[in-house]
Amino acid sequence: MDKVIATAAEAVADVPDGATLAVGGFGLSGVPNVLIQALYERGVTGLGVVSNNCGAMESGLAVLLAAGRISRVTGSYIGANKEFARQYLAGELEVEMIPQGTLAERLRAGGAGIPAFYTPAGVGTQVADGGLPWRYDGQGGVALSSPPKEVREFDGTEYVLERGIRTDFALVRAAKGDRHGNLVFNKSTRNFNPLSAMAGRITIAEVEELVEPGGIDPDAVHLPGIFVQRVVALTPEQARAKMIEQRTVSASAANETVSD
């Protein structure tokens, strides 16, 4: 089945207001910026987003966040995103913060058809006991808190029950993909993109390099095409457009001069 869609706008054309999205990326690596921009241009709002972080440096999900299009975030990292923190503390945004490994496993479990699992992460904290602020009231108080979760003992150790995550759509970015939706990710972009792709009922992948079926060694496939419904091939310019969050230059390099 050829899953290639001509444009990002066509690929996200049926994403409605209020949809839930699993979005890949780790920091600025592997963020599906082209698909996110297409969603922004469509004007969809009230989105529930599941992602490791919610964008940075006015890119990625930060584009939708700044425009007030996101109503809820499930993630594990706020980082240096000041607008994310402002909206959260002002009561404009509902946020479920969970341990990063738990987030990864909840996405994987949802995609694998596992409704819930037990983990020791969070036992003895508000993650298990409840009371984490999901939404503030804008006056310094808490309007909505996380509920307590089931805790069960196995072989003398306590574990908390966590639910698998399924979303309406998933947006991911891959280094290479074929027309059947088989994907390959580059280094740290593999952290959350495959898991997000698994969690989406309809998964849309933007790929930096599109190859024909058979162009990817089966042993090299990171995510099989059964998890991907739509593929968008990026232009060379879009594929090259990558940002650096923390640019570090050594003192010796900074002091070097270039002579004729």
C-alpha positions as a Markdown table, in Angstrom:
| # | Residue | x | y | z |
|---|---|---|---|---|
| 1 | Met | 0.0 | 0.0 | 0.0 |
| 2 | Asp | 1.4 | 3.4 | -1.0 |
| 3 | Lys | 0.9 | 5.6 | 2.0 |
| 4 | Val | 2.6 | 8.8 | 0.6 |
| 5 | Ile | 0.5 | 12.0 | 0.9 |
| 6 | Ala | 1.5 | 14.9 | -1.4 |
| 7 | Thr | 1.6 | 17.6 | 1.2 |
| 8 | Ala | 1.6 | 18.1 | 5.0 |
| 9 | Ala | -1.6 | 20.1 | 4.7 |
| 10 | Glu | -3.4 | 17.2 | 3.1 |
| 11 | Ala | -1.9 | 14.8 | 5.7 |
| 12 | Val | -3.4 | 16.7 | 8.7 |
| 13 | Ala | -6.6 | 17.8 | 6.9 |
| 14 | Asp | -8.8 | 15.6 | 9.1 |
| 15 | Val | -7.3 | 16.4 | 12.5 |
| 16 | Pro | -10.3 | 18.1 | 14.3 |
| 17 | Asp | -10.5 | 20.5 | 17.2 |
| 18 | Gly | -10.0 | 18.7 | 20.5 |
| 19 | Ala | -8.0 | 15.9 | 19.0 |
| 20 | Thr | -5.4 | 14.1 | 21.1 |
| 21 | Leu | -1.9 | 13.9 | 19.5 |
| 22 | Ala | 1.2 | 11.9 | 20.4 |
| 23 | Val | 4.1 | 13.9 | 19.1 |
| 24 | Gly | 7.7 | 12.6 | 18.7 |
| 25 | Gly | 10.9 | 14.4 | 19.4 |
| 26 | Phe | 13.6 | 14.8 | 22.0 |
| 27 | Gly | 14.5 | 18.4 | 22.7 |
| 28 | Leu | 14.9 | 19.8 | 19.2 |
| 29 | Ser | 15.8 | 16.4 | 17.7 |
| 30 | Gly | 13.3 | 14.6 | 15.5 |
| 31 | Val | 10.5 | 17.1 | 15.9 |
| 32 | Pro | 7.9 | 16.9 | 13.2 |
| 33 | Asn | 8.0 | 20.7 | 12.6 |
| 34 | Val | 6.5 | 20.6 | 9.1 |
| 35 | Leu | 3.4 | 18.7 | 10.2 |
| 36 | Ile | 3.1 | 20.9 | 13.3 |
| 37 | Gln | 3.2 | 24.0 | 11.1 |
| 38 | Ala | 0.5 | 22.5 | 8.9 |
| 39 | Leu | -1.7 | 22.0 | 11.9 |
| 40 | Tyr | -1.0 | 25.6 | 13.0 |
| 41 | Glu | -2.0 | 26.9 | 9.6 |
| 42 | Arg | -5.3 | 24.9 | 9.7 |
| 43 | Gly | -6.2 | 26.7 | 12.9 |
| 44 | Val | -7.2 | 23.6 | 15.0 |
| 45 | Thr | -7.5 | 24.2 | 18.7 |
| 46 | Gly | -8.2 | 22.6 | 22.0 |
| 47 | Leu | -5.6 | 19.9 | 21.4 |
| 48 | Gly | -4.5 | 17.4 | 23.9 |
| 49 | Val | -0.8 | 16.7 | 23.4 |
| 50 | Val | 1.3 | 13.8 | 24.6 |
| 51 | Ser | 5.0 | 14.5 | 24.1 |
| 52 | Asn | 8.3 | 14.4 | 26.1 |
| 53 | Asn | 8.4 | 18.2 | 26.0 |
| 54 | Cys | 6.2 | 21.0 | 24.5 |
| 55 | Gly | 8.6 | 22.6 | 22.1 |
| 56 | Ala | 11.5 | 25.0 | 22.6 |
| 57 | Met | 13.0 | 28.1 | 21.0 |
| 58 | Glu | 9.7 | 29.0 | 19.3 |
| 59 | Ser | 9.7 | 25.8 | 17.3 |
| 60 | Gly | 7.9 | 22.5 | 17.4 |
| 61 | Leu | 4.9 | 22.4 | 19.7 |
| 62 | Ala | 5.8 | 25.8 | 21.0 |
| 63 | Val | 4.2 | 27.2 | 17.9 |
| 64 | Leu | 0.8 | 25.7 | 18.8 |
| 65 | Leu | 1.3 | 26.5 | 22.5 |
| 66 | Ala | 2.0 | 30.2 | 22.0 |
| 67 | Ala | -1.1 | 30.4 | 19.8 |
| 68 | Gly | -3.3 | 29.0 | 22.6 |
| 69 | Arg | -4.1 | 25.9 | 20.5 |
| 70 | Ile | -3.2 | 23.3 | 23.2 |
| 71 | Ser | -5.5 | 22.7 | 26.2 |
| 72 | Arg | -3.7 | 19.7 | 27.8 |
| 73 | Val | -0.1 | 18.4 | 27.9 |
| 74 | Thr | 1.0 | 15.0 | 29.1 |
| 75 | Gly | 4.8 | 15.1 | 29.3 |
| 76 | Ser | 7.9 | 14.8 | 31.4 |
| 77 | Tyr | 9.9 | 17.9 | 30.8 |
| 78 | Ile | 9.2 | 21.7 | 30.8 |
| 79 | Gly | 12.8 | 22.8 | 30.4 |
| 80 | Ala | 13.4 | 26.4 | 29.3 |
| 81 | Asn | 10.0 | 26.9 | 27.7 |
| 82 | Lys | 8.9 | 30.0 | 29.7 |
| 83 | Glu | 5.5 | 30.2 | 27.9 |
| 84 | Phe | 4.7 | 26.6 | 28.9 |
| 85 | Ala | 5.5 | 27.4 | 32.5 |
| 86 | Arg | 3.5 | 30.7 | 32.3 |
| 87 | Gln | 0.4 | 29.1 | 30.9 |
| 88 | Tyr | 0.6 | 26.2 | 33.4 |
| 89 | Leu | 1.0 | 28.5 | 36.5 |
| 90 | Ala | -1.7 | 30.9 | 35.2 |
| 91 | Gly | -4.3 | 28.1 | 34.9 |
| 92 | Glu | -4.5 | 28.3 | 31.2 |
| 93 | Leu | -3.1 | 24.8 | 30.6 |
| 94 | Glu | -3.7 | 21.4 | 32.1 |
| 95 | Val | -0.5 | 19.5 | 32.6 |
| 96 | Glu | 0.1 | 15.9 | 33.6 |
| 97 | Met | 3.8 | 15.5 | 34.5 |
| 98 | Ile | 5.0 | 12.0 | 34.8 |
| 99 | Pro | 8.4 | 10.3 | 35.0 |
| 100 | Gln | 10.1 | 10.1 | 31.6 |
| 101 | Gly | 10.6 | 6.3 | 31.6 |
| 102 | Thr | 6.9 | 5.9 | 32.6 |
| 103 | Leu | 5.8 | 8.2 | 29.7 |
| 104 | Ala | 7.9 | 6.1 | 27.3 |
| 105 | Glu | 6.4 | 2.8 | 28.5 |
| 106 | Arg | 2.8 | 4.2 | 28.6 |
| 107 | Leu | 3.2 | 5.1 | 24.9 |
| 108 | Arg | 4.7 | 1.7 | 24.0 |
| 109 | Ala | 2.1 | -0.1 | 26.0 |
| 110 | Gly | -0.8 | 1.7 | 24.3 |
| 111 | Gly | 0.6 | 0.9 | 20.9 |
| 112 | Ala | 1.1 | -2.7 | 21.8 |
| 113 | Gly | -2.4 | -3.1 | 23.0 |
| 114 | Ile | -1.5 | -3.3 | 26.7 |
| 115 | Pro | -4.1 | -1.4 | 28.7 |
| 116 | Ala | -2.0 | -0.9 | 31.9 |
| 117 | Phe | 1.2 | -2.1 | 33.6 |
| 118 | Tyr | 2.9 | -1.9 | 37.0 |
| 119 | Thr | 6.1 | 0.0 | 37.7 |
| 120 | Pro | 8.0 | 0.9 | 40.8 |
| 121 | Ala | 8.6 | 4.5 | 39.5 |
| 122 | Gly | 6.7 | 6.9 | 41.6 |
| 123 | Val | 5.8 | 4.7 | 44.5 |
| 124 | Gly | 5.7 | 6.7 | 47.8 |
| 125 | Thr | 5.3 | 10.0 | 45.9 |
| 126 | Gln | 2.4 | 12.1 | 44.6 |
| 127 | Val | 2.7 | 10.2 | 41.3 |
| 128 | Ala | 1.1 | 7.3 | 43.1 |
| 129 | Asp | -0.6 | 9.0 | 46.0 |
| 130 | Gly | -2.3 | 11.7 | 44.0 |
| 131 | Gly | -2.3 | 15.5 | 44.6 |
| 132 | Leu | 0.0 | 16.6 | 41.7 |
| 133 | Pro | -1.3 | 19.9 | 40.4 |
| 134 | Trp | -2.8 | 19.3 | 36.9 |
| 135 | Arg | -4.3 | 22.7 | 36.7 |
| 136 | Tyr | -3.8 | 25.9 | 38.7 |
| 137 | Asp | -6.5 | 28.4 | 39.3 |
| 138 | Gly | -4.4 | 31.4 | 38.3 |
| 139 | Gln | -4.4 | 32.7 | 41.9 |
| 140 | Gly | -1.7 | 30.4 | 43.3 |
| 141 | Gly | -4.2 | 27.6 | 44.2 |
| 142 | Val | -4.8 | 24.3 | 42.6 |
| 143 | Ala | -8.0 | 23.8 | 40.6 |
| 144 | Leu | -7.4 | 20.2 | 39.6 |
| 145 | Ser | -5.1 | 17.5 | 41.1 |
| 146 | Ser | -4.1 | 14.1 | 40.0 |
| 147 | Pro | -6.1 | 11.2 | 41.5 |
| 148 | Pro | -4.5 | 8.4 | 43.5 |
| 149 | Lys | -3.4 | 5.3 | 41.6 |
| 150 | Glu | -3.6 | 1.6 | 42.5 |
| 151 | Val | -0.5 | 0.3 | 44.3 |
| 152 | Arg | 0.1 | -3.4 | 44.6 |
| 153 | Glu | 2.8 | -5.5 | 46.1 |
| 154 | Phe | 4.7 | -8.1 | 44.1 |
| 155 | Asp | 7.4 | -10.3 | 45.9 |
| 156 | Gly | 7.8 | -7.7 | 48.7 |
| 157 | Thr | 8.0 | -4.7 | 46.4 |
| 158 | Glu | 5.3 | -2.1 | 45.8 |
| 159 | Tyr | 4.4 | -1.1 | 42.2 |
| 160 | Val | 2.0 | 1.6 | 40.9 |
| 161 | Leu | -0.5 | 0.9 | 38.1 |
| 162 | Glu | 0.0 | 3.1 | 35.0 |
| 163 | Arg | -2.4 | 3.2 | 32.0 |
| 164 | Gly | -1.2 | 2.8 | 28.4 |
| 165 | Ile | -1.7 | 5.8 | 26.2 |
| 166 | Arg | -3.6 | 5.9 | 22.9 |
| 167 | Thr | -4.2 | 9.0 | 21.0 |
| 168 | Asp | -6.3 | 10.0 | 18.0 |
| 169 | Phe | -3.3 | 10.9 | 15.9 |
| 170 | Ala | 0.5 | 10.8 | 16.1 |
| 171 | Leu | 3.0 | 13.1 | 14.4 |
| 172 | Val | 6.6 | 11.9 | 14.0 |
| 173 | Arg | 9.7 | 12.6 | 12.0 |
| 174 | Ala | 12.1 | 10.0 | 10.5 |
| 175 | Ala | 15.4 | 10.2 | 8.8 |
| 176 | Lys | 14.3 | 7.7 | 6.1 |
| 177 | Gly | 11.0 | 6.0 | 5.2 |
| 178 | Asp | 9.5 | 4.0 | 2.3 |
| 179 | Arg | 6.1 | 4.2 | 0.7 |
| 180 | His | 4.9 | 1.4 | 2.9 |
| 181 | Gly | 5.6 | 3.4 | 6.1 |
| 182 | Asn | 8.6 | 1.6 | 7.3 |
| 183 | Leu | 10.8 | 4.1 | 9.2 |
| 184 | Val | 14.4 | 4.6 | 10.3 |
| 185 | Phe | 15.3 | 7.2 | 12.9 |
| 186 | Asn | 18.7 | 8.9 | 13.5 |
| 187 | Lys | 20.3 | 8.6 | 17.0 |
| 188 | Ser | 18.4 | 10.5 | 19.7 |
| 189 | Thr | 15.4 | 11.1 | 17.4 |
| 190 | Arg | 14.7 | 7.4 | 18.1 |
| 191 | Asn | 14.0 | 8.1 | 21.8 |
| 192 | Phe | 10.3 | 9.0 | 21.5 |
| 193 | Asn | 9.3 | 9.0 | 17.8 |
| 194 | Pro | 8.8 | 5.2 | 17.5 |
| 195 | Leu | 6.8 | 5.1 | 20.7 |
| 196 | Ser | 4.6 | 8.1 | 19.7 |
| 197 | Ala | 4.0 | 6.5 | 16.4 |
| 198 | Met | 2.8 | 3.3 | 18.0 |
| 199 | Ala | 0.4 | 5.1 | 20.3 |
| 200 | Gly | -1.5 | 6.9 | 17.5 |
| 201 | Arg | -4.6 | 5.4 | 15.9 |
| 202 | Ile | -3.6 | 7.4 | 12.8 |
| 203 | Thr | 0.1 | 8.1 | 12.5 |
| 204 | Ile | 1.6 | 10.6 | 10.1 |
| 205 | Ala | 5.3 | 10.6 | 9.5 |
| 206 | Glu | 7.4 | 13.3 | 7.8 |
| 207 | Val | 10.5 | 11.7 | 6.3 |
| 208 | Glu | 13.8 | 13.4 | 5.4 |
| 209 | Glu | 14.4 | 10.8 | 2.7 |
| 210 | Leu | 11.8 | 8.8 | 0.9 |
| 211 | Val | 12.8 | 5.5 | -0.7 |
| 212 | Glu | 11.0 | 2.9 | -2.7 |
| 213 | Pro | 9.9 | -0.4 | -1.0 |
| 214 | Gly | 12.9 | -2.6 | -0.6 |
| 215 | Gly | 15.2 | 0.5 | -0.2 |
| 216 | Ile | 15.5 | -0.2 | 3.5 |
| 217 | Asp | 17.2 | -3.3 | 4.8 |
| 218 | Pro | 14.5 | -5.1 | 6.9 |
| 219 | Asp | 17.1 | -5.5 | 9.7 |
| 220 | Ala | 17.5 | -1.7 | 9.7 |
| 221 | Val | 13.8 | -0.8 | 10.2 |
| 222 | His | 13.2 | 0.8 | 13.5 |
| 223 | Leu | 9.4 | 1.0 | 13.1 |
| 224 | Pro | 7.4 | -1.3 | 10.8 |
| 225 | Gly | 4.9 | 0.3 | 8.5 |
| 226 | Ile | 1.9 | -1.3 | 10.2 |
| 227 | Phe | 2.1 | 1.5 | 12.7 |
| 228 | Val | 2.1 | 4.3 | 10.1 |
| 229 | Gln | -0.9 | 5.3 | 8.0 |
| 230 | Arg | 0.5 | 8.4 | 6.1 |
| 231 | Val | 3.9 | 9.5 | 4.9 |
| 232 | Val | 5.0 | 13.0 | 3.8 |
| 233 | Ala | 8.3 | 13.4 | 2.0 |
| 234 | Leu | 10.1 | 16.6 | 3.0 |
| 235 | Thr | 11.9 | 18.9 | 0.6 |
| 236 | Pro | 15.7 | 19.1 | 0.8 |
| 237 | Glu | 15.3 | 22.5 | 2.5 |
| 238 | Gln | 12.8 | 21.2 | 5.0 |
| 239 | Ala | 15.1 | 18.2 | 5.8 |
| 240 | Arg | 18.1 | 20.5 | 6.4 |
| 241 | Ala | 16.2 | 22.9 | 8.6 |
| 242 | Lys | 17.5 | 21.8 | 12.0 |
| 243 | Met | 18.1 | 24.0 | 15.1 |
| 244 | Ile | 20.7 | 23.8 | 17.9 |
| 245 | Glu | 19.3 | 24.4 | 21.3 |
| 246 | Gln | 22.6 | 25.0 | 23.2 |
| 247 | Arg | 25.4 | 26.1 | 20.9 |
| 248 | Thr | 28.8 | 25.6 | 22.7 |
| 249 | Val | 32.0 | 26.9 | 21.2 |
| 250 | Ser | 35.4 | 26.2 | 22.9 |
| 251 | Ala | 37.5 | 29.1 | 24.0 |
| 252 | Ser | 40.3 | 28.1 | 21.7 |
| 253 | Ala | 37.9 | 28.1 | 18.7 |
| 254 | Ala | 36.4 | 31.4 | 19.6 |
| 255 | Asn | 39.8 | 33.0 | 19.8 |
| 256 | Glu | 41.0 | 31.7 | 16.4 |
| 257 | Thr | 41.3 | 34.2 | 13.6 |
| 258 | Val | 41.1 | 33.6 | 10.0 |
| 259 | Ser | 43.9 | 35.0 | 7.8 |
| 260 | Asp | 44.0 | 35.6 | 4.1 |
